[in-house]
Amino acid sequence: MILFGPSGNSESFYAAGYSHTEQSAKFVKDMGLDCFEYSFGRGVRMTEAKAISIGDAFREQGVEISVHAPYYINFANPDGESAQKSYGYVLDSGKMLRLMGGKRCVFHPAAQGKMEREEAVSLTEERLKILRDYIYLNNLEDLYFCPETMGKIAQIGTLEEVVRFCKIDKVYLPAVDFGHINAREQGSLKTVSDYKERLEYMIAELGYERVKHFHVHFSKIQYSAKGEVRHLTFADTEYGPEFAPLAAALKELKLEPYIVSESAGTQAEDALEMKRVYGAL
């Protein structure tokens, strides 16, 4: 079964008078949604007691929870000390995820910086092998760590690069942000075939069983020549991508991902719209 839900709390959540993440579980469930992504974007600053409390609330509602590790992770940082911090950010996110009862931790792989592209990608790959070892050492190998496709040209995270990273170990599961792909490729995702091409590539490289329940971020994104500029809502008519062709491709290929809406402020409503579009097929 495909799961649909928001990344963080939408404006309507706060407008309804809610403020605590524990309340997000019932809010999401009452809307008819299935999952929720909690962001540690600016750092893992949560107590264990709070993580357990959030986990209890989501378990009670039968809503799955995932987390997004801090945004400033960079496994291509030439400074080894900074890379060491990145291992910590991912592992800390994983530990909180475990307490919350979730299974998926999304993270940004790296930025190219002043390096040649392949040099940066190779360095990221080597460090993700070290991260894999840390994941096993911390007994977190029953979780999925999801390197994400990135929206800016200068970021490491094309679909091919993410697939390459996921070949390191089964603990890595692709997080495919179709808005990011569309932005970095200047509006490349339009037809069912455009989506199928990407999905079939992943299946060919990683195998159907591995890809069947992959992680998805979806939103419309404004872009420039350098890629992603900002997240939009489904109300936007100028930028893509559209969800309907992806829904058709997923159904055709019998894939059942975990789909997270990252729309700007209307993420819960747009997640519900995606669920409606998929359900109507």
Secondary structure, 3 states (H helix, E strand, C coil): CCEEEEECCCHHHHHCCCCCHHHHHHHHHHHCCCEEEEECCCCCCCCHHHHHHHHHHHHHHCCEEEEECCCCCCCCCCCHHHHHHHHHHHHHHHHHHHHHCCCEEEECCEECCCCCHHHHHHHHHHHHHHHHHHHHHCCCCCCEEEEECCCECCEECCHHHHHHHHCCCCCECCEEEHHHHHHHCCCCCCCHHHHHHHHHHHHHHHCHHHHHCCEEEECCEEEECCEEEEECCCCCCCCCCCCHHHHHHHHHCCCCCEEEECCCCCHHHHHHHHHHHHHCC
